[in-house]
């Protein structure tokens, strides 16, 4: 196990960005950058032993800074959507930045994604990124001290450990927004990947991708991934939910959630023999099939076309501030938010 560090570039504002690369004994290699505390690449051996980068993203800092659709980045302090671009805590209304369609908040306006975090090695197999946000940035209350630690194990697991503490009562719900393609970033779409999601219910949304508050059964719908099936099998079904979001972009409610680490989803690429097992201690997982990618230029100068990557974003459910029946992610001042997600690769 080893870690190397190199210079990845300077932002337009002149801030240096570093890259850390962790390598294990199986030649699995993970590169992380301080910009957005992002996963820049994950090299995994396929069934022939060939190393493949299974993350869709960018080779250079300019891509992360100017063309990002959250590739590889940490989203937060509140990931996903908040309706009306505001929420209320103890009678006080906090207007937020409305960075999606001018009417709602997505990923806290990209705050965590476009911040240069402080990075440091933690032993020979982990890197910790830290950032303390100022109170009131983008309208969001609380000076939140956040730490994200990425640990690579000899068992080919990338463990993401989150720790956040705010000085004000506030909502905390970060996630990682990596786009995966287990055939390799340059292998085309992900529709033939086979997916299992351990969820009997999902949260339906309106045309603005805001949950209605309903927890709908997946049985008998295109959202039933309890048994493995290709991502593309039902993605063009004419049901309202898939029409609302142009394909899958929904939160699934993980069965048996008890705040303990448990398997949530499994994705498999039969062509390469690479699989990804996602485990988390959070109640939800957003499955996004890359419906809105429209040719962003990425690695090796290739366009990121529609559905060239998928995301499995572990999280509290979207729009929790407006949905009192959803599991709460409202934390008191000084109360610690801790969570863990594991991306385990099999090859």
N, C-alpha and C positions, 0 to 999 in steps of 0.2 A: 504494500500500500504506500502511495506517495502523493504529495501535492507539489505542483509547480505554480509559479505566479509570473505573469507577464503583463506588459502594458497593452491595453486594448484600444486606447484612443483618448481624445479630448472632446468634450462637449462643445457646442457652439459658444458656450459661456466660458470655456477655457478650463473646465474641471476635468482632472485626469480620471480615467476609468480603468480599473484593474480587472484582470481575468485570473481565476484560480481553476486549475485542472486537477481533479482527483482521479487516480488510476488504481484499480485493484488487481489482484493476481490473475484474474480471468481476462485481462485486457479490456474490461469495460472501463470507459473513460467519460467523465462528466466535467464539462466546462461551465463555469458560473461567472457572471460579471457583476460589478458593483452597480451598474446602471440598472435600476429596477430590481436589484437582487435577483437577476434573471438567470434561468437556465439557457445557456447559449447553444449547447450541443450535448447529445448523449450518444456515444459510440458503443454499440452492442454487437458482439459476434453473432452472425446468423448461423443456420444449420450447416453451412459449409465452412464456417470459421472466418468468413469475410466480415470485416467491421463495417457497420452501417450506422450513419447518423440518423436516428429515428425522431428527431425534432425538426419541425418546420420553423424557419426563422431567418436570421441574418448573419452574414460573415463579418460585418463591420458595424461600428458604433453609429454611423450615419443612418443605417437602416432602423436601429432601435429608436433613435431620437426623432426621425422624421417620417418614417413609413410604418410605424408600429400599429398593429391591431392586437396589442398585448401579448405578442409572441414570447413565451417563456417567462414572462414577468410576474412579479407579485402584484396583485390588485388589492387595493385597500386604501384606507382602513376598513371601508365597507365595500366588499366586492359585490358584483351584480347590481341590480336596479333598485332604486328607491323612487316610488311614484310621487308626483307633484313637486319633485325637487325640494322637499322639506320634510321635517319630522318634528314631533313634539316630545319633550322630556320634562316631566313634572310641571306642566303648564306653560313652558317656554317653547316658542316656535323657533326652529333653526332653519332659515332658508339656505339651501345648498346650491352649489353650482349646477346648472341644468345643461349638461354637456351632451345629451342625446335628444335630438329633435327639438331642443329648446324647451322641453316640458318635463324632463325627468333626469335623474342622476344615474350615471353608469360608472361603476368602479371608482367612485369618489373623485370623478373628474380626472382620473389617471394619475392621481398624486403619487402613490407608491411606485407606479410603473415608470414615471419620469423623474424620479429622484435618484441621485447618486448616493448610495448607502456606504457606510464604513464596513470594510471587510477584513476579517482576520482568520488565520488558520487556527483550528481547534484540534490539536493532535495531528496525526498523519492521515486522517480520513474524513475530516469535517471542516467546513467553513461556516462562520457565523457572520451575518450581515446585521447591522444595527442602524436605526434612524429614529430620531425623536422629532416629531412634527410639531409645529407651533399651533397653539390653540387658535381656532377660528379660521384656519386655512380652508378655502373653498366653502366657508360657512360652517364647517364641521367642528363641533365642540370637543375640547380636550387636547392637552399636550400629551400625546400618546408616545411612550417609549416602546419601540418594537424591536424584536430580535427574531431573525429567521435563520435556523441552522440546517444546513444540508449535510447529511452524513452518508457516505457510500460504504456499504458493507462488503465483505468477501462473499456474501450470499447474493450479490447482485441486486441489492435493495438500495434505493435512494430514499432516505428518510428525511422528511421535512418536519422540523419542530418549530412551532410558533410560540412566542411569548410576548404579550403586550400588557402594558399597565398605563392607565390614563389618570390625570389629575382631576378630571371631571367625570361625572356620570355620562356615559356615551355608549353608542353602538359600536361593536368591534366584530368584524367578519372578514378577515383577509383570506385570500386563496392564491394558488399558483395557476397561471393561465397558459401552460405549455400546450402547443399543438403537436400531437403525435402522429407519425405515420410509420408503422412498424415495418413497412417495406423499404424505408429510407425516404428522406425528404424529397428525393428526385424521382420517385417511383409512380407518380400519378395520384389518382384519387384513392380514398379509403373505403369505398363502398363495398369492396369484397372482404374487408376485415370482419371477423365474426366477434360479436359483442354479447356479453352477459352483464346484466345489472340486477343486483339483488334488491329489487324494489317492487312492491305490490301496488304502490300508489305513486302518483306524480302530481305536480301542481300546475293545472292548466292556466293559460295566460290569455289576455286579450290581444288585440292587434298591436298594442304598444309594448308587448312582452311583459306586462305586469300581471302577477298572479291575482286570481279572483278570490282566493281564500279557500277554495275547495281543495280537498285531497281526493283525487279521482282514482278509482281502481284502474290498473293497466289491463286487466283481463278483458280479452275481446277487442283490444285496440292496437294500433301500430306501436304503442309505447310498451308493449309487453316484451321485455328482454330477459325475463326470468329463465327462459331456456335460450341457449346460444342461437343467434341467427345473424346473417350478414347485415351490416349497417344499411346497405342499399335495398334490402328486401321490401321494406314498407315505406321508404322515405318519401316517395312520390304519391303516397295515398292521399286522396282528395279530402281528408277530414279537416275540419276547421282548425284544429290545433296545429297541424303541419302547415296549413295555408297561412296561419297567422305569423309564423316565424320562418317560412321558406325551407322547412325541414326541421330536424331536431335541434332545439335550443331550449331545453326544459330542465327543471329541477326534479330529480327523482328522490323519493323519500325512502331512505335506506331501512330495510326491514330489521326489526329487533334492536333499534338504536338504544343504547344504554350508557352512552358517554365513554365506552371502552373501544379500543381498537378492534375493528372487524372488517372482513373483506366486503367491499362494496361493488366492485366491477372487475371484469376480466375481458381484455381485448386480445385477439389472436390474428396474426397474419400467416396463413398457411404457406404462402410462397417463400417466405424467409425462415419460417419456423420460430419466429420471435413472438412472445406473448408478454403482455403487461397486466399485472395484478395490482389493483388499487385498493388499499385498505385505509380506513380513517376512523377517528373517534367522533366525527361530526355527523349531524343527522341527514344531510343532503349531499347530492352530487349532481352538478350541472353537466349534462351531456350535450355538447355543441358539436355539430357535424361540419363546421366551417362553411355554412351556407352563404355568408356575406363576404367571403374572400373574393376579390375581383382583380386578380392579376398583379398584386403587390410584388415588386421585384425583391427576391430574397437570395438565399445561398446559391452560389455559382452563377449568379445572374439570371436565375430561373424565376418565372412568375409563380406566385402562389395562387393557383386557380381555385375556383369553387370546390370545396370538399376535398382539398388535398391534405387536410389534417383534421384531427378530432381532438376535442378537449374533454377531460373528465375533472371538473373543478369541484373539489370538496368544500363544503360550506354549510352555514345556516341557510335556511330557505330565503329566497329573494323577498325584498320589501317587508321584512319582519316588522319595521316600525309601524306599519299600517295594518298588520295582520296579527291581532292579539292571540289567535288560536295557534299560531306557529311557534315552534321552540324559540325562546327569547335569547337574543345575543346582546342585551342591554347590561352593561357592567357598571357597577358603582365606582366612584373615585377610589383608587388604590386597590381595587379588586383585580386579581390577575386573570388574564385570558391565557389559557394554554391549550394547544391542540397539536395533533400529530397526524401526518398523512404519509403513507409509504407507497412508492412506485417500485414494485418488484418485477424484474425482468427475468424471463425464462428463455433459454435458447439451447 
